[in-house]
Amino acid sequence: MQFYGMSSATAMDKHAGGVAEYRASEGKTVELPYRGPVSQTVQDILGGVRSTCTYVGAASLKELSKRTTFIRVQEQENRLFTP
């Protein structure tokens, strides 16, 4: 399984015919081992969203933003993608 951001060189090669001269590629291309069907991952994400709604007392996704304060994270270290 391959993961790539839409601005990575791999994604631009595949979907846009390459990186334009005036652009720089962003992100990384990473090979990940197959971990099973995506349906289980989606179910895990939905379970997390449901739990979050329960914790903050939101009856719907629309209400979630009214019951919480979202913070933008400027830097994040992801050890999975760093050597």
mmCIF file of the N, C-alpha and C atoms, coordinates in Angstrom:
data_MODEL
# 
_entry.id   MODEL 
# 
loop_
_atom_site.group_PDB 
_atom_site.id 
_atom_site.type_symbol 
_atom_site.label_atom_id 
_atom_site.label_alt_id 
_atom_site.label_comp_id 
_atom_site.label_asym_id 
_atom_site.label_entity_id 
_atom_site.label_seq_id 
_atom_site.pdbx_PDB_ins_code 
_atom_site.Cartn_x 
_atom_site.Cartn_y 
_atom_site.Cartn_z 
_atom_site.occupancy 
_atom_site.B_iso_or_equiv 
_atom_site.pdbx_formal_charge 
_atom_site.auth_seq_id 
_atom_site.auth_comp_id 
_atom_site.auth_asym_id 
_atom_site.auth_atom_id 
_atom_site.pdbx_PDB_model_num 
ATOM 1   N N  . MET A 1 1  ? 0.845   -1.172 0.000   1.00 0.00 ? 1  MET A N  1 
ATOM 2   C CA . MET A 1 1  ? 0.000   0.000  0.000   1.00 0.00 ? 1  MET A CA 1 
ATOM 3   C C  . MET A 1 1  ? 0.891   1.235  0.000   1.00 0.00 ? 1  MET A C  1 
ATOM 4   N N  . GLN A 1 2  ? 0.565   2.202  -0.820  1.00 0.00 ? 2  GLN A N  1 
ATOM 5   C CA . GLN A 1 2  ? 1.361   3.418  -0.879  1.00 0.00 ? 2  GLN A CA 1 
ATOM 6   C C  . GLN A 1 2  ? 0.526   4.587  -0.389  1.00 0.00 ? 2  GLN A C  1 
ATOM 7   N N  . PHE A 1 3  ? 1.136   5.452  0.402   1.00 0.00 ? 3  PHE A N  1 
ATOM 8   C CA . PHE A 1 3  ? 0.483   6.655  0.906   1.00 0.00 ? 3  PHE A CA 1 
ATOM 9   C C  . PHE A 1 3  ? 1.252   7.850  0.391   1.00 0.00 ? 3  PHE A C  1 
ATOM 10  N N  . TYR A 1 4  ? 0.567   8.816  -0.156  1.00 0.00 ? 4  TYR A N  1 
ATOM 11  C CA . TYR A 1 4  ? 1.255   10.036 -0.567  1.00 0.00 ? 4  TYR A CA 1 
ATOM 12  C C  . TYR A 1 4  ? 0.311   11.218 -0.486  1.00 0.00 ? 4  TYR A C  1 
ATOM 13  N N  . GLY A 1 5  ? 0.862   12.360 -0.071  1.00 0.00 ? 5  GLY A N  1 
ATOM 14  C CA . GLY A 1 5  ? 0.092   13.595 -0.032  1.00 0.00 ? 5  GLY A CA 1 
ATOM 15  C C  . GLY A 1 5  ? -0.094  14.104 -1.449  1.00 0.00 ? 5  GLY A C  1 
ATOM 16  N N  . MET A 1 6  ? -1.141  14.872 -1.698  1.00 0.00 ? 6  MET A N  1 
ATOM 17  C CA . MET A 1 6  ? -1.428  15.327 -3.052  1.00 0.00 ? 6  MET A CA 1 
ATOM 18  C C  . MET A 1 6  ? -0.389  16.316 -3.585  1.00 0.00 ? 6  MET A C  1 
ATOM 19  N N  . SER A 1 7  ? 0.501   16.809 -2.757  1.00 0.00 ? 7  SER A N  1 
ATOM 20  C CA . SER A 1 7  ? 1.553   17.692 -3.258  1.00 0.00 ? 7  SER A CA 1 
ATOM 21  C C  . SER A 1 7  ? 2.899   16.988 -3.309  1.00 0.00 ? 7  SER A C  1 
ATOM 22  N N  . SER A 1 8  ? 2.927   15.700 -2.996  1.00 0.00 ? 8  SER A N  1 
ATOM 23  C CA . SER A 1 8  ? 4.192   14.972 -3.074  1.00 0.00 ? 8  SER A CA 1 
ATOM 24  C C  . SER A 1 8  ? 4.574   14.788 -4.537  1.00 0.00 ? 8  SER A C  1 
ATOM 25  N N  . ALA A 1 9  ? 5.844   14.587 -4.784  1.00 0.00 ? 9  ALA A N  1 
ATOM 26  C CA . ALA A 1 9  ? 6.306   14.366 -6.153  1.00 0.00 ? 9  ALA A CA 1 
ATOM 27  C C  . ALA A 1 9  ? 5.613   13.156 -6.765  1.00 0.00 ? 9  ALA A C  1 
ATOM 28  N N  . THR A 1 10 ? 5.404   12.093 -5.976  1.00 0.00 ? 10 THR A N  1 
ATOM 29  C CA . THR A 1 10 ? 4.744   10.886 -6.469  1.00 0.00 ? 10 THR A CA 1 
ATOM 30  C C  . THR A 1 10 ? 3.326   11.192 -6.930  1.00 0.00 ? 10 THR A C  1 
ATOM 31  N N  . ALA A 1 11 ? 2.573   11.942 -6.109  1.00 0.00 ? 11 ALA A N  1 
ATOM 32  C CA . ALA A 1 11 ? 1.186   12.269 -6.457  1.00 0.00 ? 11 ALA A CA 1 
ATOM 33  C C  . ALA A 1 11 ? 1.129   13.157 -7.688  1.00 0.00 ? 11 ALA A C  1 
ATOM 34  N N  . MET A 1 12 ? 2.020   14.141 -7.757  1.00 0.00 ? 12 MET A N  1 
ATOM 35  C CA . MET A 1 12 ? 2.004   15.033 -8.923  1.00 0.00 ? 12 MET A CA 1 
ATOM 36  C C  . MET A 1 12 ? 2.409   14.293 -10.195 1.00 0.00 ? 12 MET A C  1 
ATOM 37  N N  . ASP A 1 13 ? 3.358   13.347 -10.088 1.00 0.00 ? 13 ASP A N  1 
ATOM 38  C CA . ASP A 1 13 ? 3.731   12.530 -11.249 1.00 0.00 ? 13 ASP A CA 1 
ATOM 39  C C  . ASP A 1 13 ? 2.528   11.715 -11.721 1.00 0.00 ? 13 ASP A C  1 
ATOM 40  N N  . LYS A 1 14 ? 1.808   11.134 -10.773 1.00 0.00 ? 14 LYS A N  1 
ATOM 41  C CA . LYS A 1 14 ? 0.694   10.247 -11.099 1.00 0.00 ? 14 LYS A CA 1 
ATOM 42  C C  . LYS A 1 14 ? -0.524  11.000 -11.622 1.00 0.00 ? 14 LYS A C  1 
ATOM 43  N N  . HIS A 1 15 ? -0.869  12.140 -10.989 1.00 0.00 ? 15 HIS A N  1 
ATOM 44  C CA . HIS A 1 15 ? -2.133  12.808 -11.291 1.00 0.00 ? 15 HIS A CA 1 
ATOM 45  C C  . HIS A 1 15 ? -1.992  14.065 -12.148 1.00 0.00 ? 15 HIS A C  1 
ATOM 46  N N  . ALA A 1 16 ? -0.818  14.678 -12.189 1.00 0.00 ? 16 ALA A N  1 
ATOM 47  C CA . ALA A 1 16 ? -0.679  15.936 -12.923 1.00 0.00 ? 16 ALA A CA 1 
ATOM 48  C C  . ALA A 1 16 ? 0.431   15.883 -13.960 1.00 0.00 ? 16 ALA A C  1 
ATOM 49  N N  . GLY A 1 17 ? 1.024   14.720 -14.153 1.00 0.00 ? 17 GLY A N  1 
ATOM 50  C CA . GLY A 1 17 ? 2.066   14.599 -15.153 1.00 0.00 ? 17 GLY A CA 1 
ATOM 51  C C  . GLY A 1 17 ? 3.422   15.113 -14.709 1.00 0.00 ? 17 GLY A C  1 
ATOM 52  N N  . GLY A 1 18 ? 3.594   15.336 -13.424 1.00 0.00 ? 18 GLY A N  1 
ATOM 53  C CA . GLY A 1 18 ? 4.893   15.777 -12.912 1.00 0.00 ? 18 GLY A CA 1 
ATOM 54  C C  . GLY A 1 18 ? 4.795   17.084 -12.142 1.00 0.00 ? 18 GLY A C  1 
ATOM 55  N N  . VAL A 1 19 ? 5.910   17.476 -11.573 1.00 0.00 ? 19 VAL A N  1 
ATOM 56  C CA . VAL A 1 19 ? 5.993   18.698 -10.800 1.00 0.00 ? 19 VAL A CA 1 
ATOM 57  C C  . VAL A 1 19 ? 6.315   19.839 -11.754 1.00 0.00 ? 19 VAL A C  1 
ATOM 58  N N  . ALA A 1 20 ? 5.464   20.866 -11.768 1.00 0.00 ? 20 ALA A N  1 
ATOM 59  C CA . ALA A 1 20 ? 5.700   22.019 -12.637 1.00 0.00 ? 20 ALA A CA 1 
ATOM 60  C C  . ALA A 1 20 ? 6.979   22.732 -12.210 1.00 0.00 ? 20 ALA A C  1 
ATOM 61  N N  . GLU A 1 21 ? 7.647   23.393 -13.167 1.00 0.00 ? 21 GLU A N  1 
ATOM 62  C CA . GLU A 1 21 ? 8.920   24.072 -12.879 1.00 0.00 ? 21 GLU A CA 1 
ATOM 63  C C  . GLU A 1 21 ? 8.792   25.099 -11.757 1.00 0.00 ? 21 GLU A C  1 
ATOM 64  N N  . TYR A 1 22 ? 7.649   25.763 -11.685 1.00 0.00 ? 22 TYR A N  1 
ATOM 65  C CA . TYR A 1 22 ? 7.466   26.837 -10.704 1.00 0.00 ? 22 TYR A CA 1 
ATOM 66  C C  . TYR A 1 22 ? 7.015   26.325 -9.338  1.00 0.00 ? 22 TYR A C  1 
ATOM 67  N N  . ARG A 1 23 ? 6.860   25.020 -9.175  1.00 0.00 ? 23 ARG A N  1 
ATOM 68  C CA . ARG A 1 23 ? 6.386   24.457 -7.910  1.00 0.00 ? 23 ARG A CA 1 
ATOM 69  C C  . ARG A 1 23 ? 7.452   23.583 -7.277  1.00 0.00 ? 23 ARG A C  1 
ATOM 70  N N  . ALA A 1 24 ? 7.307   23.403 -5.980  1.00 0.00 ? 24 ALA A N  1 
ATOM 71  C CA . ALA A 1 24 ? 8.144   22.455 -5.248  1.00 0.00 ? 24 ALA A CA 1 
ATOM 72  C C  . ALA A 1 24 ? 7.245   21.340 -4.729  1.00 0.00 ? 24 ALA A C  1 
ATOM 73  N N  . SER A 1 25 ? 7.756   20.137 -4.695  1.00 0.00 ? 25 SER A N  1 
ATOM 74  C CA . SER A 1 25 ? 6.947   19.058 -4.137  1.00 0.00 ? 25 SER A CA 1 
ATOM 75  C C  . SER A 1 25 ? 6.932   19.187 -2.621  1.00 0.00 ? 25 SER A C  1 
ATOM 76  N N  . GLU A 1 26 ? 5.852   18.750 -2.033  1.00 0.00 ? 26 GLU A N  1 
ATOM 77  C CA . GLU A 1 26 ? 5.704   18.785 -0.577  1.00 0.00 ? 26 GLU A CA 1 
ATOM 78  C C  . GLU A 1 26 ? 5.333   17.385 -0.111  1.00 0.00 ? 26 GLU A C  1 
ATOM 79  N N  . GLY A 1 27 ? 5.673   17.063 1.101   1.00 0.00 ? 27 GLY A N  1 
ATOM 80  C CA . GLY A 1 27 ? 5.283   15.775 1.655   1.00 0.00 ? 27 GLY A CA 1 
ATOM 81  C C  . GLY A 1 27 ? 6.247   14.667 1.292   1.00 0.00 ? 27 GLY A C  1 
ATOM 82  N N  . LYS A 1 28 ? 5.865   13.453 1.651   1.00 0.00 ? 28 LYS A N  1 
ATOM 83  C CA . LYS A 1 28 ? 6.699   12.281 1.447   1.00 0.00 ? 28 LYS A CA 1 
ATOM 84  C C  . LYS A 1 28 ? 5.876   11.165 0.825   1.00 0.00 ? 28 LYS A C  1 
ATOM 85  N N  . THR A 1 29 ? 6.552   10.242 0.206   1.00 0.00 ? 29 THR A N  1 
ATOM 86  C CA . THR A 1 29 ? 5.934   9.009  -0.258  1.00 0.00 ? 29 THR A CA 1 
ATOM 87  C C  . THR A 1 29 ? 6.431   7.904  0.660   1.00 0.00 ? 29 THR A C  1 
ATOM 88  N N  . VAL A 1 30 ? 5.513   7.128  1.222   1.00 0.00 ? 30 VAL A N  1 
ATOM 89  C CA . VAL A 1 30 ? 5.866   6.106  2.199   1.00 0.00 ? 30 VAL A CA 1 
ATOM 90  C C  . VAL A 1 30 ? 5.178   4.798  1.832   1.00 0.00 ? 30 VAL A C  1 
ATOM 91  N N  . GLU A 1 31 ? 5.912   3.706  1.838   1.00 0.00 ? 31 GLU A N  1 
ATOM 92  C CA . GLU A 1 31 ? 5.345   2.374  1.637   1.00 0.00 ? 31 GLU A CA 1 
ATOM 93  C C  . GLU A 1 31 ? 4.895   1.827  2.985   1.00 0.00 ? 31 GLU A C  1 
ATOM 94  N N  . LEU A 1 32 ? 3.639   1.397  3.065   1.00 0.00 ? 32 LEU A N  1 
ATOM 95  C CA . LEU A 1 32 ? 3.106   0.800  4.288   1.00 0.00 ? 32 LEU A CA 1 
ATOM 96  C C  . LEU A 1 32 ? 2.660   -0.624 3.990   1.00 0.00 ? 32 LEU A C  1 
ATOM 97  N N  . PRO A 1 33 ? 2.841   -1.527 4.937   1.00 0.00 ? 33 PRO A N  1 
ATOM 98  C CA . PRO A 1 33 ? 2.359   -2.891 4.713   1.00 0.00 ? 33 PRO A CA 1 
ATOM 99  C C  . PRO A 1 33 ? 0.826   -2.917 4.713   1.00 0.00 ? 33 PRO A C  1 
ATOM 100 N N  . TYR A 1 34 ? 0.268   -3.845 3.968   1.00 0.00 ? 34 TYR A N  1 
ATOM 101 C CA . TYR A 1 34 ? -1.184  -4.010 3.919   1.00 0.00 ? 34 TYR A CA 1 
ATOM 102 C C  . TYR A 1 34 ? -1.697  -4.364 5.303   1.00 0.00 ? 34 TYR A C  1 
ATOM 103 N N  . ARG A 1 35 ? -2.739  -3.643 5.759   1.00 0.00 ? 35 ARG A N  1 
ATOM 104 C CA . ARG A 1 35 ? -3.272  -3.872 7.101   1.00 0.00 ? 35 ARG A CA 1 
ATOM 105 C C  . ARG A 1 35 ? -4.733  -4.297 7.087   1.00 0.00 ? 35 ARG A C  1 
ATOM 106 N N  . GLY A 1 36 ? -5.217  -4.743 5.969   1.00 0.00 ? 36 GLY A N  1 
ATOM 107 C CA . GLY A 1 36 ? -6.597  -5.200 5.914   1.00 0.00 ? 36 GLY A CA 1 
ATOM 108 C C  . GLY A 1 36 ? -7.494  -4.194 5.209   1.00 0.00 ? 36 GLY A C  1 
ATOM 109 N N  . PRO A 1 37 ? -8.782  -4.512 5.146   1.00 0.00 ? 37 PRO A N  1 
ATOM 110 C CA . PRO A 1 37 ? -9.720  -3.665 4.426   1.00 0.00 ? 37 PRO A CA 1 
ATOM 111 C C  . PRO A 1 37 ? -9.866  -2.283 5.080   1.00 0.00 ? 37 PRO A C  1 
ATOM 112 N N  . VAL A 1 38 ? -10.130 -1.290 4.264   1.00 0.00 ? 38 VAL A N  1 
ATOM 113 C CA . VAL A 1 38 ? -10.263 0.080  4.764   1.00 0.00 ? 38 VAL A CA 1 
ATOM 114 C C  . VAL A 1 38 ? -11.517 0.233  5.632   1.00 0.00 ? 38 VAL A C  1 
ATOM 115 N N  . SER A 1 39 ? -12.490 -0.660 5.467   1.00 0.00 ? 39 SER A N  1 
ATOM 116 C CA . SER A 1 39 ? -13.737 -0.547 6.225   1.00 0.00 ? 39 SER A CA 1 
ATOM 117 C C  . SER A 1 39 ? -13.493 -0.570 7.740   1.00 0.00 ? 39 SER A C  1 
ATOM 118 N N  . GLN A 1 40 ? -12.540 -1.359 8.203   1.00 0.00 ? 40 GLN A N  1 
ATOM 119 C CA . GLN A 1 40 ? -12.245 -1.409 9.638   1.00 0.00 ? 40 GLN A CA 1 
ATOM 120 C C  . GLN A 1 40 ? -11.644 -0.090 10.116  1.00 0.00 ? 40 GLN A C  1 
ATOM 121 N N  . THR A 1 41 ? -10.796 0.504  9.309   1.00 0.00 ? 41 THR A N  1 
ATOM 122 C CA . THR A 1 41 ? -10.205 1.800  9.660   1.00 0.00 ? 41 THR A CA 1 
ATOM 123 C C  . THR A 1 41 ? -11.286 2.864  9.738   1.00 0.00 ? 41 THR A C  1 
ATOM 124 N N  . VAL A 1 42 ? -12.204 2.871  8.767   1.00 0.00 ? 42 VAL A N  1 
ATOM 125 C CA . VAL A 1 42 ? -13.311 3.836  8.776   1.00 0.00 ? 42 VAL A CA 1 
ATOM 126 C C  . VAL A 1 42 ? -14.170 3.631  10.016  1.00 0.00 ? 42 VAL A C  1 
ATOM 127 N N  . GLN A 1 43 ? -14.449 2.379  10.377  1.00 0.00 ? 43 GLN A N  1 
ATOM 128 C CA . GLN A 1 43 ? -15.241 2.104  11.582  1.00 0.00 ? 43 GLN A CA 1 
ATOM 129 C C  . GLN A 1 43 ? -14.531 2.616  12.837  1.00 0.00 ? 43 GLN A C  1 
ATOM 130 N N  . ASP A 1 44 ? -13.209 2.469  12.892  1.00 0.00 ? 44 ASP A N  1 
ATOM 131 C CA . ASP A 1 44 ? -12.434 2.982  14.030  1.00 0.00 ? 44 ASP A CA 1 
ATOM 132 C C  . ASP A 1 44 ? -12.543 4.499  14.125  1.00 0.00 ? 44 ASP A C  1 
ATOM 133 N N  . ILE A 1 45 ? -12.440 5.178  12.971  1.00 0.00 ? 45 ILE A N  1 
ATOM 134 C CA . ILE A 1 45 ? -12.539 6.641  12.957  1.00 0.00 ? 45 ILE A CA 1 
ATOM 135 C C  . ILE A 1 45 ? -13.934 7.081  13.390  1.00 0.00 ? 45 ILE A C  1 
ATOM 136 N N  . LEU A 1 46 ? -14.964 6.427  12.847  1.00 0.00 ? 46 LEU A N  1 
ATOM 137 C CA . LEU A 1 46 ? -16.340 6.772  13.226  1.00 0.00 ? 46 LEU A CA 1 
ATOM 138 C C  . LEU A 1 46 ? -16.587 6.540  14.715  1.00 0.00 ? 46 LEU A C  1 
ATOM 139 N N  . GLY A 1 47 ? -16.023 5.467  15.247  1.00 0.00 ? 47 GLY A N  1 
ATOM 140 C CA . GLY A 1 47 ? -16.156 5.210  16.683  1.00 0.00 ? 47 GLY A CA 1 
ATOM 141 C C  . GLY A 1 47 ? -15.528 6.330  17.503  1.00 0.00 ? 47 GLY A C  1 
ATOM 142 N N  . GLY A 1 48 ? -14.378 6.831  17.059  1.00 0.00 ? 48 GLY A N  1 
ATOM 143 C CA . GLY A 1 48 ? -13.725 7.940  17.746  1.00 0.00 ? 48 GLY A CA 1 
ATOM 144 C C  . GLY A 1 48 ? -14.551 9.211  17.687  1.00 0.00 ? 48 GLY A C  1 
ATOM 145 N N  . VAL A 1 49 ? -15.155 9.479  16.532  1.00 0.00 ? 49 VAL A N  1 
ATOM 146 C CA . VAL A 1 49 ? -16.004 10.667 16.388  1.00 0.00 ? 49 VAL A CA 1 
ATOM 147 C C  . VAL A 1 49 ? -17.241 10.538 17.278  1.00 0.00 ? 49 VAL A C  1 
ATOM 148 N N  . ARG A 1 50 ? -17.836 9.343  17.309  1.00 0.00 ? 50 ARG A N  1 
ATOM 149 C CA . ARG A 1 50 ? -19.005 9.134  18.189  1.00 0.00 ? 50 ARG A CA 1 
ATOM 150 C C  . ARG A 1 50 ? -18.640 9.353  19.651  1.00 0.00 ? 50 ARG A C  1 
ATOM 151 N N  . SER A 1 51 ? -17.497 8.829  20.065  1.00 0.00 ? 51 SER A N  1 
ATOM 152 C CA . SER A 1 51 ? -17.055 9.012  21.450  1.00 0.00 ? 51 SER A CA 1 
ATOM 153 C C  . SER A 1 51 ? -16.832 10.492 21.750  1.00 0.00 ? 51 SER A C  1 
ATOM 154 N N  . THR A 1 52 ? -16.215 11.198 20.820  1.00 0.00 ? 52 THR A N  1 
ATOM 155 C CA . THR A 1 52 ? -15.977 12.626 21.006  1.00 0.00 ? 52 THR A CA 1 
ATOM 156 C C  . THR A 1 52 ? -17.293 13.365 21.181  1.00 0.00 ? 52 THR A C  1 
ATOM 157 N N  . CYS A 1 53 ? -18.265 13.067 20.328  1.00 0.00 ? 53 CYS A N  1 
ATOM 158 C CA . CYS A 1 53 ? -19.582 13.711 20.445  1.00 0.00 ? 53 CYS A CA 1 
ATOM 159 C C  . CYS A 1 53 ? -20.213 13.416 21.800  1.00 0.00 ? 53 CYS A C  1 
ATOM 160 N N  . THR A 1 54 ? -20.061 12.205 22.287  1.00 0.00 ? 54 THR A N  1 
ATOM 161 C CA . THR A 1 54 ? -20.609 11.847 23.600  1.00 0.00 ? 54 THR A CA 1 
ATOM 162 C C  . THR A 1 54 ? -19.922 12.636 24.703  1.00 0.00 ? 54 THR A C  1 
ATOM 163 N N  . TYR A 1 55 ? -18.590 12.730 24.655  1.00 0.00 ? 55 TYR A N  1 
ATOM 164 C CA . TYR A 1 55 ? -17.843 13.452 25.687  1.00 0.00 ? 55 TYR A CA 1 
ATOM 165 C C  . TYR A 1 55 ? -18.242 14.913 25.780  1.00 0.00 ? 55 TYR A C  1 
ATOM 166 N N  . VAL A 1 56 ? -18.490 15.560 24.632  1.00 0.00 ? 56 VAL A N  1 
ATOM 167 C CA . VAL A 1 56 ? -18.788 16.999 24.651  1.00 0.00 ? 56 VAL A CA 1 
ATOM 168 C C  . VAL A 1 56 ? -20.290 17.285 24.641  1.00 0.00 ? 56 VAL A C  1 
ATOM 169 N N  . GLY A 1 57 ? -21.114 16.255 24.540  1.00 0.00 ? 57 GLY A N  1 
ATOM 170 C CA . GLY A 1 57 ? -22.558 16.433 24.571  1.00 0.00 ? 57 GLY A CA 1 
ATOM 171 C C  . GLY A 1 57 ? -23.150 16.906 23.260  1.00 0.00 ? 57 GLY A C  1 
ATOM 172 N N  . ALA A 1 58 ? -22.519 16.570 22.141  1.00 0.00 ? 58 ALA A N  1 
ATOM 173 C CA . ALA A 1 58 ? -23.026 16.964 20.819  1.00 0.00 ? 58 ALA A CA 1 
ATOM 174 C C  . ALA A 1 58 ? -23.883 15.841 20.253  1.00 0.00 ? 58 ALA A C  1 
ATOM 175 N N  . ALA A 1 59 ? -25.080 16.197 19.802  1.00 0.00 ? 59 ALA A N  1 
ATOM 176 C CA . ALA A 1 59 ? -25.978 15.201 19.227  1.00 0.00 ? 59 ALA A CA 1 
ATOM 177 C C  . ALA A 1 59 ? -25.694 14.957 17.745  1.00 0.00 ? 59 ALA A C  1 
ATOM 178 N N  . SER A 1 60 ? -24.934 15.837 17.105  1.00 0.00 ? 60 SER A N  1 
ATOM 179 C CA . SER A 1 60 ? -24.623 15.697 15.683  1.00 0.00 ? 60 SER A CA 1 
ATOM 180 C C  . SER A 1 60 ? -23.263 16.331 15.386  1.00 0.00 ? 60 SER A C  1 
ATOM 181 N N  . LEU A 1 61 ? -22.749 16.054 14.196  1.00 0.00 ? 61 LEU A N  1 
ATOM 182 C CA . LEU A 1 61 ? -21.478 16.659 13.800  1.00 0.00 ? 61 LEU A CA 1 
ATOM 183 C C  . LEU A 1 61 ? -21.586 18.183 13.724  1.00 0.00 ? 61 LEU A C  1 
ATOM 184 N N  . LYS A 1 62 ? -22.725 18.675 13.257  1.00 0.00 ? 62 LYS A N  1 
ATOM 185 C CA . LYS A 1 62 ? -22.928 20.117 13.155  1.00 0.00 ? 62 LYS A CA 1 
ATOM 186 C C  . LYS A 1 62 ? -22.822 20.780 14.528  1.00 0.00 ? 62 LYS A C  1 
ATOM 187 N N  . GLU A 1 63 ? -23.306 20.094 15.538  1.00 0.00 ? 63 GLU A N  1 
ATOM 188 C CA . GLU A 1 63 ? -23.283 20.625 16.899  1.00 0.00 ? 63 GLU A CA 1 
ATOM 189 C C  . GLU A 1 63 ? -21.887 20.523 17.533  1.00 0.00 ? 63 GLU A C  1 
ATOM 190 N N  . LEU A 1 64 ? -21.046 19.655 17.009  1.00 0.00 ? 64 LEU A N  1 
ATOM 191 C CA . LEU A 1 64 ? -19.719 19.427 17.575  1.00 0.00 ? 64 LEU A CA 1 
ATOM 192 C C  . LEU A 1 64 ? -18.903 20.714 17.634  1.00 0.00 ? 64 LEU A C  1 
ATOM 193 N N  . SER A 1 65 ? -18.932 21.509 16.574  1.00 0.00 ? 65 SER A N  1 
ATOM 194 C CA . SER A 1 65 ? -18.135 22.741 16.553  1.00 0.00 ? 65 SER A CA 1 
ATOM 195 C C  . SER A 1 65 ? -18.662 23.787 17.537  1.00 0.00 ? 65 SER A C  1 
ATOM 196 N N  . LYS A 1 66 ? -19.917 23.690 17.903  1.00 0.00 ? 66 LYS A N  1 
ATOM 197 C CA . LYS A 1 66 ? -20.492 24.640 18.873  1.00 0.00 ? 66 LYS A CA 1 
ATOM 198 C C  . LYS A 1 66 ? -20.150 24.256 20.310  1.00 0.00 ? 66 LYS A C  1 
ATOM 199 N N  . ARG A 1 67 ? -19.830 23.000 20.530  1.00 0.00 ? 67 ARG A N  1 
ATOM 200 C CA . ARG A 1 67 ? -19.567 22.499 21.886  1.00 0.00 ? 67 ARG A CA 1 
ATOM 201 C C  . ARG A 1 67 ? -18.087 22.384 22.217  1.00 0.00 ? 67 ARG A C  1 
ATOM 202 N N  . THR A 1 68 ? -17.231 22.677 21.253  1.00 0.00 ? 68 THR A N  1 
ATOM 203 C CA . THR A 1 68 ? -15.799 22.496 21.464  1.00 0.00 ? 68 THR A CA 1 
ATOM 204 C C  . THR A 1 68 ? -15.020 23.717 20.986  1.00 0.00 ? 68 THR A C  1 
ATOM 205 N N  . THR A 1 69 ? -13.766 23.756 21.339  1.00 0.00 ? 69 THR A N  1 
ATOM 206 C CA . THR A 1 69 ? -12.839 24.743 20.805  1.00 0.00 ? 69 THR A CA 1 
ATOM 207 C C  . THR A 1 69 ? -11.739 23.965 20.100  1.00 0.00 ? 69 THR A C  1 
ATOM 208 N N  . PHE A 1 70 ? -11.592 24.204 18.819  1.00 0.00 ? 70 PHE A N  1 
ATOM 209 C CA . PHE A 1 70 ? -10.563 23.512 18.049  1.00 0.00 ? 70 PHE A CA 1 
ATOM 210 C C  . PHE A 1 70 ? -9.283  24.343 18.067  1.00 0.00 ? 70 PHE A C  1 
ATOM 211 N N  . ILE A 1 71 ? -8.161  23.669 18.174  1.00 0.00 ? 71 ILE A N  1 
ATOM 212 C CA . ILE A 1 71 ? -6.874  24.357 18.170  1.00 0.00 ? 71 ILE A CA 1 
ATOM 213 C C  . ILE A 1 71 ? -6.061  23.839 16.980  1.00 0.00 ? 71 ILE A C  1 
ATOM 214 N N  . ARG A 1 72 ? -5.409  24.748 16.292  1.00 0.00 ? 72 ARG A N  1 
ATOM 215 C CA . ARG A 1 72 ? -4.557  24.357 15.168  1.00 0.00 ? 72 ARG A CA 1 
ATOM 216 C C  . ARG A 1 72 ? -3.187  23.972 15.710  1.00 0.00 ? 72 ARG A C  1 
ATOM 217 N N  . VAL A 1 73 ? -2.719  22.799 15.329  1.00 0.00 ? 73 VAL A N  1 
ATOM 218 C CA . VAL A 1 73 ? -1.397  22.329 15.741  1.00 0.00 ? 73 VAL A CA 1 
ATOM 219 C C  . VAL A 1 73 ? -0.413  22.727 14.652  1.00 0.00 ? 73 VAL A C  1 
ATOM 220 N N  . GLN A 1 74 ? 0.582   23.527 15.004  1.00 0.00 ? 74 GLN A N  1 
ATOM 221 C CA . GLN A 1 74 ? 1.542   24.014 14.019  1.00 0.00 ? 74 GLN A CA 1 
ATOM 222 C C  . GLN A 1 74 ? 2.623   22.988 13.708  1.00 0.00 ? 74 GLN A C  1 
ATOM 223 N N  . GLU A 1 75 ? 3.084   22.269 14.728  1.00 0.00 ? 75 GLU A N  1 
ATOM 224 C CA . GLU A 1 75 ? 4.130   21.267 14.506  1.00 0.00 ? 75 GLU A CA 1 
ATOM 225 C C  . GLU A 1 75 ? 3.695   19.950 15.122  1.00 0.00 ? 75 GLU A C  1 
ATOM 226 N N  . GLN A 1 76 ? 3.989   18.900 14.418  1.00 0.00 ? 76 GLN A N  1 
ATOM 227 C CA . GLN A 1 76 ? 3.634   17.581 14.916  1.00 0.00 ? 76 GLN A CA 1 
ATOM 228 C C  . GLN A 1 76 ? 4.711   16.608 14.467  1.00 0.00 ? 76 GLN A C  1 
ATOM 229 N N  . GLU A 1 77 ? 5.153   15.782 15.369  1.00 0.00 ? 77 GLU A N  1 
ATOM 230 C CA . GLU A 1 77 ? 6.130   14.759 15.009  1.00 0.00 ? 77 GLU A CA 1 
ATOM 231 C C  . GLU A 1 77 ? 5.410   13.442 14.844  1.00 0.00 ? 77 GLU A C  1 
ATOM 232 N N  . ASN A 1 78 ? 5.571   12.841 13.702  1.00 0.00 ? 78 ASN A N  1 
ATOM 233 C CA . ASN A 1 78 ? 4.963   11.554 13.422  1.00 0.00 ? 78 ASN A CA 1 
ATOM 234 C C  . ASN A 1 78 ? 6.101   10.549 13.272  1.00 0.00 ? 78 ASN A C  1 
ATOM 235 N N  . ARG A 1 79 ? 6.340   9.760  14.285  1.00 0.00 ? 79 ARG A N  1 
ATOM 236 C CA . ARG A 1 79 ? 7.482   8.838  14.288  1.00 0.00 ? 79 ARG A CA 1 
ATOM 237 C C  . ARG A 1 79 ? 7.343   7.706  13.261  1.00 0.00 ? 79 ARG A C  1 
ATOM 238 N N  . LEU A 1 80 ? 6.126   7.467  12.779  1.00 0.00 ? 80 LEU A N  1 
ATOM 239 C CA . LEU A 1 80 ? 5.923   6.429  11.777  1.00 0.00 ? 80 LEU A CA 1 
ATOM 240 C C  . LEU A 1 80 ? 6.637   6.780  10.471  1.00 0.00 ? 80 LEU A C  1 
ATOM 241 N N  . PHE A 1 81 ? 6.666   8.065  10.108  1.00 0.00 ? 81 PHE A N  1 
ATOM 242 C CA . PHE A 1 81 ? 7.228   8.475  8.832   1.00 0.00 ? 81 PHE A CA 1 
ATOM 243 C C  . PHE A 1 81 ? 8.621   9.067  8.929   1.00 0.00 ? 81 PHE A C  1 
ATOM 244 N N  . THR A 1 82 ? 9.219   9.068  10.104  1.00 0.00 ? 82 THR A N  1 
ATOM 245 C CA . THR A 1 82 ? 10.583  9.589  10.234  1.00 0.00 ? 82 THR A CA 1 
ATOM 246 C C  . THR A 1 82 ? 11.539  8.436  10.504  1.00 0.00 ? 82 THR A C  1 
ATOM 247 N N  . PRO A 1 83 ? 12.723  8.479  9.920   1.00 0.00 ? 83 PRO A N  1 
ATOM 248 C CA . PRO A 1 83 ? 13.677  7.375  10.095  1.00 0.00 ? 83 PRO A CA 1 
ATOM 249 C C  . PRO A 1 83 ? 14.226  7.295  11.512  1.00 0.00 ? 83 PRO A C  1 
# 
